[in-house]
């Protein structure tokens, strides 16, 4: 048993290291599962074909439509110029004096409306870079500003967000995307306010002016990397023309329409339309013999995204150069995130099937045996940190312990909605460690290194969300939820 536990810990450690080194989890996850299996002395091939692959396949079956429609929606918002139109409008409205809040809100509006955070990074960065230069703010704060608007409160806390992190708990707890709205809004407000305060403080204490720097140099029209190394500026020519912005951008109202539809339709479908339908047929074995509550939330998000995709195409057809290429690109973009996360789920399923895992599970449950919310929050956060993925960590935790936590919550008279929201918020802490794929992509888009920009990303995307989680857990405890 000791060797088995050491094998699991070794597999987890190597998973983190190799993911950080950039190896694909499609390869790393099954190989690390193999290490854990060998250390436990259980059958290797059976663990792969009968445990790993069914768990991977089950995740794909359940969530691929969400990944697919989300990727298509994001691609359409990108190619039609809607994402850029919204971002520019928000930044222009708030003005140069509020550059950081403008960038954060632009990202938040886009991600809350269902646009992929990867699309948001590409759409917002050029605008943010120009705004930061005009406002004389250090470029090293751009990644953290985008992360605050994309990786935090709109991903896990705000009720109704179509993010996959808000959708995964729904089948396990029979909830909707609007679960525990009060607690979610409190957590989201903490993340937003404290994140903005941190970035504003950093901007004031480390502000460096490009033009004033240039004026103190022998070559006043150049900003040299070695001179502004600490601020993350590239070698640029002052007054250098910016990259040409896409032409024929949709008006702001049209750019915002798909996002408004996603949120409003999601709520109306989950709260009124779908519950009014006759769904007794779900008891049939052909449809899995499932309860309506386990599919209601997913159905609502799917219909909302599909409807918004149709509206986006209809109203922006003349702005899409090739609809076929756009749809193909969006569909292809969905496969990577889907199978990466599913591979992590397979890894978790193999580990949870090992005899040694029973001791680890009991240890996690024993962290706060009388408080399943705290136990769940800790386990989800740790697993999200280990995998470098909010959705991956959540999926592993719920796949292995979701039923146990639901039973504990019911026994303690805890609302499943609260369980849902705590689970979602808990994924948004340690997931943003340096090996997180979104963090690596964001830094790449912003042409920055971890050394230049990660400190601020850690504060706004890890430390502050964990603080928000602690606050809502304290509120739930003091309110006598259990």
N, C-alpha and C positions, 0 to 999 in steps of 0.2 A: 504493500500500500504506500509505503514511503517513497519507493522508487516511482510509483505511478504518479504521486503528487509532484515529485521533482520533474518528471517527464512533462506534465502539464505546464508547470512553471517555465521550464526550458522552452517548450513550444510557444508559449505566450511571449516570452522575452525575444525569441528569434523572430516571431511574427512582427513585433514592433520594430526591431532593428532592420529587418530586410525590407519592410514597407517604407521605413525612413530612407533606406538606400535607394528606393525607387523601383524595387521589383514588383511585378504585378501580383496582386493578391489571388488572381486566378491560379497562379502557380504556387505561391507561397502558402496559401491556406491549406490545400490538401497535403502538401509536404510537411507542414508543421503538425497537422492532424496525425500524419503517419508517425512522427516522432513520439507523440503522446500515446498512440496505440501500441507501438513497440515497447515503450517503457512500462505499459500496463499489462503486457502479455496477452492481449486480446487479438483475435483474428484480424489480419491486416486487410485482406481483400473484402471480407464481409463488412468491415467497418466502412470501407470506401463505397462499395456498390449498394449496400443495404441501409446505411445510415447517412453518410455524407451526401450522396447524390439525391436520395429522396427528400432530404431537408432542403437542399438547394432547389430542387424542382418544385417543392411546395411553395417556397418563397416566390419563385418566378411566376407560378400559376396565380398566386394571390395578388401580387403587386405589380407585375409587368405592365398591365394596362395603365396604372397610375404613372409609372416612369415614362411610358410611351407617350401618353397624352401630354404630360408635363413637358417633355422634351419638344414635342411638336409645337406646343403653345409658345414655349420660349423661343424657338427658332423663328416662328412667324412674327413674334414681337420684335425680334432682332432684325429680320430681313425687311420688314415693312417700314422700319424706322420708328415704330411706335415707342420702343424702349428709349431710344435717344431723344425723341420728341418730349416725352414725359420728363426725362432727366434734365434736359435743357430748360424746360419750363419751370421746374421746381427751383433749379439753381438761379435762374434769372429772377424769379419772384422774390426769393429770399435775399439775394444780393451778395455782393462781394464781402461785406462785413460779416456775413453768416455762412462763410464758405463751408466749414466743417459740418454744421447742421444741415446745410443744403444737400451735401453729398450723402450724408446718412439718410435723410428723409427720401431722397430720390431712390436710393437702393431699397429702402424699406417699402416704399409704395410698389416698386416692381416685384420684389420677392413676395410680398403679401398677396399680390395679385396672381402669383403662380409662375412668375418668370424664373427660370433656373438661375441660381447664384453665379454660375459660370458665365451665362449670357449677360447678367448684370455687371459683372466685373469688366467684361470687354466693352459694354455699352457706356459705362459710367467713367471708366478710367481716363479716356482722352479729355472729357469735360472737366473732371476733377483736376487733372494735371494743369490744364490751362487756368482754372480758377485759383488753384494753389499758387501758381506763379504770379498772377495778378494781385493776389492778396498777400504776397510775400510770406507764405507759409512753407515750412520745410516739407519736401516731398515725401520724406520718410513716414509721415502721418497718413498718407493716402491709403495704404493697405488697411490700416486699422479703421479708418473711417468707412471704407467699403465693407469691412468685416462686421462692424457694429450694425450697419443697416441690413446686412444680408445673412449673417451667420447666427444671430442671437434672437431677439424678441420676435421677429417675424417668422423665424423658423420653428420655434418651440413653444412660445408663450401666448401669443395673441390668438384668441378663439377664432376659428374659421379659416385659418391659414391652410392652403392646400398642400403645404410642404409634406413630403413623405414621412417626416418625423412626427407629424401630427396625425397621419393616417394609419401608421402601423399599429398603434394601440387599439384601434377601434374594433377589430374582430375579436381581440382577446377580452375586452371589457364590455362589449356591447354598447359602445358610446358613439358620439358623433364628433365632427371636427370642432364643434362649439362647446365641448366639455369644459365644465368649471370655468366659465368666462371671468368671474370676479377674481379668482386666484390668478388666472392667466394674465389679466390686465395689470394686476399689481406687480407680478414678476416682470412683465414687459416694461412697465414704467420704470422700475428700478434699473433694469439693464440700459434703457435709453438715457435716462437722466444721468446716472453715474458714468456711463460711457462718454456722454457729451462733456460732462464736467472734467473727466480725466483728459480727454483730447484737447479741450480748451486750455487746461492748465499746462499741458505739455507744449502747446503752441505758444503760450505766453512765455514760458521759461526757456524754451529752446528756439524761439523764433529767429530765423535768419533771412535777411532780405537779399534777394538775388541782385537787384540793381544797386543796392548800397555796397554789396560785396564787390560787384564789378567796378564801382566807382573808386574803390580803394586799391585797385590793381593797376599795373602799368598798362595793361590792355583792357580798358574799361568796358569794351563791348563783349568780353568773354567771361564766362563763369567757369573756373577751372575745377575739375573734380578734386585735385589734391587740396585746394583751398577750402572747399565746402564738403569735404569727405564725410564729416559727421552728420551732415544734413541730407545726404543721399541724392544730391543733384548730379545730373549728368553734365558732360561738357556740352553746353548749348550756346547758341548765338542769341544775344538779346535782340528781340524784334524779329527773330526767325519766323517765317510764316508757319502757322499751324497746319496740321493735316487737314485736307479738305473734308468737310462734313458731308454726309450723304444728302443728296438733293431730294426734293419732293417728299419731305417729312409730313406725316399726317397731322392735322390740327390736334391740339391737346385733348379736346373732348372726345375725339375719335380714338386717340391713343389710349385714353383712360377707359373707354367703354368696355373692352374685353376684361379688364381687371375688375371693374364694378360688377360685371356679369358673373365672373367666377365666384366672388364672395357672396353676392346676393342670391344667386341661384343655389349655391351650396347650402345656404341657410334655409331657404324656402323649401327645397326638396327634402332636407333632413328633418325639418320641424313640422311640415304640413303635408306636402304632396305625397311622398313615399309612404308615410304612416297611414294615409287614407286609402291606400290600395289594398286589394285582397292579395296577400302573399302566403296564403295557406299552402300553396303548391311547394313551398320550400321544404316542407316536411317529407316530400317524396325523395326516395333514395337517388333518383336521377339527378337531383339538385343538391345532394350532399346531406340531406336531412338536417339542415341548419336552422337556427332561429333567425328571424328577420333582423333582430338587433345586431347580429354579427356582420351583416352585409349592408345595413342601411347607410352607414357613414361612407363606406367605399363607393356605393352606388351614387350617392349624392355628389361626391367629388368628381367621379367619372362623367356624369351627365353635365355638370357645370363646366368642366374643362372642354368636353366635346362641343358643347353649345358655343362656348367662347371662341373655339378654333374656327367654327363655321362662320361666326360673325366677323372675325378678323379677316378671313379670306374674302368674304363677300364685299366688305367695305374697303378693302385695300388691294383688290385684285390688280389694279393698274400699277401698284408699287412693288409687286412681286415679279421679278424678272422671269423666273421659271418656277411655277408652283410645284412641278414634279421634283426638281432638284431640291427645293426647300423642304418638301415633305420627306424625301429620301434622306436628306441630311439630318432632319430632326429624328427620324426613326432610327438611323444609325447611331445617333448620339445617345439614345436611350439604352442601348445594349450594354455599353461599358459599365455605367453605374449600376444597372440591374444585376449583372452577373458578378461584379465585384462584391456587392453587398450580399448576394445570394451565396457566394463562395465563403464569406465570413460566417454566414448562418450555418452552412454545412460544417465548417470547422467547429462552431459552437455545439452543434448537434453531436458530433463525434466525441468531443470532450465531455459533454454531459452524459454520454452513454457509458463512460468508463467508471469502474468501481471506485476509483480514487476521488472522482468528482463528488460523490456523496458527502465526503468529509468537507470538501470546499463549500458545497451548497449549504450544509448545516452551519458552517462557519459564517457564511454570509447572512443566513437567516438569523443566526445567533447574535448579530451585531446589535439588533434592536428587536428582540423577540416580541415585545409588546407593542411595537410600532411598525407595522408593515410598510408604511410610507417611507420612513427613514431607511429601512433595510432595502427597499426597492430602489430608492434614490441613490444610495451608495453603490449598489451592485450595478445599476445601469451606467452610472458615471464612470466607474472603474473599467467596465467592459468597453465603453465608448472610447476611453483613453487608450486601452490596450490595442484596440483595432484601428484607432485613428479615424473612426467613422461613427457619427451619431446614430444613423439608421442601422449600421452593422451591430453596434453595441446594444442598442435597444432590441433588435431582433433576436440576438443571442439570449439576452436576459429573459425576454418574454417567451421565447421558444422553450427554454429550459425551466423557467420558474414562474411564467405568467399565471398558470392555473393555481399554483400554490399561493401566490400573492392575492389572487382574486378570492380564494377561499378564506385566507386570513383577513382580508378586508371585510368580507361579508360577516365573518364571525365578530369582528370589532365594530360592526355597523358603520363602515366607511363607504361613502358614495363612490361607485365605480368611476364617475366623472372626475372626482378628485384624484383617484388613482391614475387615470389617463393623463391629466395635466401634470402631475408630479413626474410621471414617467417621461413625458415629452421634455419638460424643462430640464430634467436631470441629464438628458443626452447632450445638452448644449454647454457642457463644462469642459471636461478633460478631452472631449473629442477634438478640440482645436489645438492639440499639442503639435509640435513641429512636423511630425510625420503625416499629419492629416492631408489628404489629397487636395481639398479645397484651399487650404493654406498655401500649399506648394504652388498650385495653379495661380492663385491670387498674386503671390510674390512674383511669379514669372510674368504675368500680365503687366504688373507695375514695374518690371525690370529692377527689382530689389532683391536683396539677400536677407536671410534670416537675421544676420548680424545687424543689418541696417534697420529693419522694421518689425521683427517678431516681438520685441518686448511689449510694444503697444497693442499688438494683436492679442498677446497673452492676457493682458489686463482686461480688454473689452470683451474678448470672446471666451475666456476661461475663468479668470478670477471673479469678475463681476457677475456673470451668470451663476456661478456657484454660490455667491453671496445672496443672489435673488432666490435661489433654491432654498437656502437656509431660512430666509425670511418667510417664505410661504409655508414651509414645514412648521415653523414656529407659530404662525397664524393658525394653521390647521390644528395644531396641538392645543393652543390656548382657547380656540373656539369650541373645543370638546368634540371634535369630529370622531373620536374613538376613545 
